[in-house]
Amino acid sequence: MIMETSILKQRGSVMLESLIAILIFSMGILALVALLGASVKDTTNAKYRADASLLANQVIGEMWTGDKTNATLVANYGTASGAQFVAWKGRVIQALPGIIDAVVAPPVAGQNLPTIAVDANNMVTVTVFWQAPGESGRHNYVAVTRLHE
C-alpha cells in the first residue's frame, strides 16, 4: 500500500523533467540564433565602413595622382558639379546604402550625399555617409589629408 502511494506521487515527474530540459535547451538555441543575428549585423556594418574607407581613400589617391594645384582641386572635387566629384559620387551611391541622389539645392536632410572640402592650403576633407537598411541613424567616415604640390 505504501509502495502504491509512492508510485502515484511520482507519476509525471519524468515528463516534467523532460519538459524543463527541453525549455532550457530551447532557450540556449534561441540565444545562439540571436547571437548569430548580431554577428551578421556587425559584419554588415564593418563591410559598409570598409567600403566607405576604400571610397574615401580612392578619391584621395586620384587627387594625389592628378594636378594638385588648389584651383584644379576645387574645380574638380570641391564643387558638386566637378567632373571627378560627380563620377566618384556615383561610385559611392552604388556601393553604400541609404544615399538619395536628387537634384536639390541646397541638399536636404536624409540624402546622405558624400562631400569633399578643399581649403586654400590643399587640406582635403572627404566625408562619406551611409544609412544601413532598417536603421534610423546614419553613419559616416571622414578622411583628412593635405596634398602637397
C-alpha positions in Angstrom: 0.0 0.0 0.0 2.8 2.4 0.9 4.5 1.4 -2.3 1.4 2.3 -4.4 1.1 5.7 -2.8 4.8 6.5 -3.5 4.4 5.5 -7.2 1.3 7.6 -7.6 3.1 10.7 -6.2 6.0 10.1 -8.7 3.7 9.8 -11.8 4.5 12.6 -14.3 7.8 13.7 -12.8 9.8 12.3 -15.7 7.6 14.2 -18.1 8.0 17.4 -16.1 11.8 17.0 -16.0 11.8 16.4 -19.8 9.8 19.5 -20.5 12.1 21.6 -18.3 15.1 20.2 -20.1 13.5 21.0 -23.5 12.8 24.5 -22.3 16.3 25.1 -21.2 17.7 23.7 -24.4 15.3 25.8 -26.5 16.4 29.0 -24.6 20.0 28.1 -25.5 19.2 27.7 -29.2 17.3 31.0 -29.2 20.3 32.7 -27.6 22.6 31.3 -30.3 20.2 32.5 -33.1 20.2 36.0 -31.5 24.0 35.9 -31.3 24.2 34.9 -34.9 21.9 37.8 -35.9 24.0 40.3 -34.0 27.1 38.9 -35.7 25.6 39.3 -39.2 24.6 42.9 -38.4 28.1 43.7 -37.1 29.7 42.1 -40.1 27.5 44.1 -42.5 28.3 47.4 -40.6 32.0 46.5 -40.9 31.6 46.0 -44.6 30.0 49.3 -45.1 32.7 51.1 -43.1 35.4 49.3 -45.1 33.7 50.3 -48.4 33.4 53.9 -47.2 37.1 53.9 -46.2 38.1 52.5 -49.6 36.0 55.1 -51.5 37.4 58.0 -49.5 41.0 56.8 -49.9 40.4 56.1 -53.6 39.3 59.7 -54.3 42.3 61.0 -52.3 44.5 58.8 -54.4 43.0 60.2 -57.6 43.8 63.7 -56.2 47.4 62.7 -55.4 48.0 61.5 -59.0 46.3 64.4 -60.7 47.0 68.1 -60.8 47.4 69.2 -57.2 47.0 73.0 -57.7 44.4 74.4 -55.4 42.3 75.8 -58.3 42.2 72.5 -60.1 41.3 70.5 -56.9 38.5 72.9 -56.1 37.1 72.8 -59.6 37.3 69.0 -60.0 36.5 67.9 -56.5 35.5 70.8 -54.3 32.3 71.6 -56.1 29.2 69.5 -56.6 29.4 69.9 -60.3 33.1 68.9 -60.7 33.5 66.0 -63.2 35.7 63.9 -60.9 33.5 64.6 -57.9 30.3 63.5 -59.9 32.0 60.3 -61.0 33.2 59.5 -57.5 29.8 60.3 -56.0 28.2 57.8 -58.5 30.6 55.1 -57.2 29.7 56.0 -53.6 25.9 55.8 -54.3 26.3 52.4 -55.9 28.5 51.0 -53.1 26.7 52.2 -50.0 23.1 52.0 -48.9 20.8 54.9 -47.8 22.1 57.6 -50.2 19.5 59.5 -52.1 20.9 61.3 -55.2 18.4 64.0 -56.0 18.9 67.3 -57.7 18.1 69.6 -54.8 19.7 72.9 -54.0 20.7 73.0 -51.2 20.9 69.4 -50.2 18.2 68.3 -47.8 18.5 66.1 -44.7 18.3 62.4 -45.4 20.2 62.4 -48.7 23.5 61.3 -47.1 25.4 62.6 -50.0 29.2 62.4 -49.8 31.2 65.7 -49.5 34.7 66.8 -50.4 36.1 70.1 -48.9 39.3 71.6 -50.2 40.7 74.6 -48.3 43.2 77.2 -49.5 46.1 75.1 -48.1 45.1 72.0 -50.0 43.8 70.4 -46.9 41.2 67.9 -48.1 38.3 66.5 -46.0 36.4 63.7 -47.5 33.2 62.7 -45.8 31.2 59.6 -46.8 27.7 58.9 -45.3 25.5 55.8 -45.4 22.5 54.5 -43.7 22.1 50.8 -43.2 18.7 49.3 -44.1 16.4 49.2 -41.2 18.4 51.8 -39.2 17.2 55.3 -38.4 20.6 56.9 -37.9 23.3 57.5 -40.4 26.9 56.6 -40.2 29.9 58.5 -41.6 33.6 58.1 -42.4 35.9 61.1 -42.6 39.3 61.2 -44.1 41.5 64.3 -43.9 44.8 64.8 -45.7 47.0 67.5 -47.1 48.1 67.4 -50.7 51.5 68.9 -51.5 52.2 70.3 -54.9 
